[in-house]
Amino acid sequence: MEVRRLKMEEFQLVHEMDAKNVKDPESSANALASGRIEIISMDPLEMELDFIGYDISIINAYRRIILAEVATMAIEKVYMYNNTSIVQDEVLAHRLGLVPLKVDPRFFEFRNKDETEWGAQDSVKYEMKVRCTKNQEASANETNADVLYVNRKVLSSSLKWVPLGNQPDIFQESNMQPLHQDILLAKMNCGHEINLEAFAVKGIGSDHAKFQPGMCWYRMLPEIEITREVEGKQADLLQTCFSPGVIDIVTTANGKRIAKVKDARNDSCSRNVFQHDSIKDAVKLTRKTDHIIFYMESHSVLKSYEILEEAVKIMSAKCDTLLGEIEKHLETPMET
């Protein structure tokens, strides 16, 4: 399989991927079949993968699906019955919509926009009834408002689940709460009160960013080659031009301190080395266009690897739909 690289010069990128780099369908199919995925790190919140041998357009497709089409649950409608805090109704409602919920979207259906009733199959109801009162147990010399008053801070933990229909038979209350209990929504003074009802629905990021399950991004694997020996103060200068941990200073047997590449993967590709005439010709910077480092970070109830799994399902469904449309115009069915 051909390895393609993108050379980074001071003011331009050489051999950038364009139409000239497009291969014939047979070779592209072979490259796709020979590609591999390596798991660098993975936990429920974060994941780092290496896509090796895949075209960058495939990875970008997964990124776009994750941001725009993987569904989550978020508060969509807020009925404000009383709000005497300094936070305006619309601002408070907007903050509620951004609170991540523990609710698993895979157990719910998308809500019909023409629907007027809130059903157990497509909605989750919450209520918030909070009143700020004086703390009778506070010391007479106390000056901290958080101690002087009860419910001075309105947190996401104040959202209480109100079951709809048969939801109590299916879900536990602990799985229907906000994902984080300490999100600050408002501050109140003595006598202030908030009384509202909120309804969460299933949605996708293309409708609103509050439905995005997490963040993901990718970059091409950096490669750094030191083309000539760099020693002494020049080696120290070269080390400062790259991200920490990229360039190491080693001492040779004859006592010379020279620069060596330790881990090019950590480089941010800032190209700061080109600012120094004395060393800018000592390195060659490239990026492998078919070795993509993919990062995933979850801020929803879905774990990082579950988000990618859902994206793969959506991509597969899109491919099946495309093949189905193509088959309509062919005499024989296509093999998948």
ABEGO torsion letter per residue (X at the ends): XBBBBBBBBAABBBGBBBAAABBBAAAAAAAAAABBBBBABBBAABBBBBBBGBBAAAAAAAAAAAAAABBBBBBABBBBABBABABBAAAAAAAAAABBBABBAAABBBBBAABABBBAAABBBBBBBBBBBBBAABBAABABAAAABBGABBBAAABBBBBBEAAAAABBAAAABBABAABBABBBBBGBBBBBBBBBBBBBAAABAAABAEBBBBBBBBBBBBABBBBEAAAAAAAAABBBGABBBBBBAAGBBBBBBABAAABAGAGAAAABAAAAAABBBBBBAABBBBBBBBABABBAAAAAAAAAAAAAAAAAAAAAAAAAABABBBBX
